[in-house]
Amino acid sequence: IRTVAVLGCADVKKLKALSNYGEKIGLAFQIIDDILNVEGNEEKIGKKVGSDNLKKKATYPKVVGIKNSKILAKKLTEEAKASLKSFPDGKVLRELADYLLSRIE
């Protein structure tokens, strides 16, 4: 996201906003992926559910629990979308954020 903003000659304010969106949605994506590895559908996620636990990975659900992981994913998603307030044409990025979150709701 940041690269596209730089290539598109975004001003400092917009670059900062898009960078913040990218950071928030990136972390939300990771948390959502961790949650899906615990309680997801193998056909939908494309990998064996529980594989992170078998590999003894330190995932968000393992460290803070499923409930808190979902709360954090939602909070980060809302913060990511709020970063786009100066982008009235940022519909696709907002929809992407909503779609990612919908995978665990």
Secondary structure, DSSP 8 states (H G I E B T S, - for coil): -HHHHHHTT--HHHHHHHHHHHHHHHHHHHHHHHHHHHHS-HHHHSS-TTHHHHTT---HHHHH-HHHHHHHHHHHHHHHHHTTTT-TT-HHHHHHHHHHHHTT-
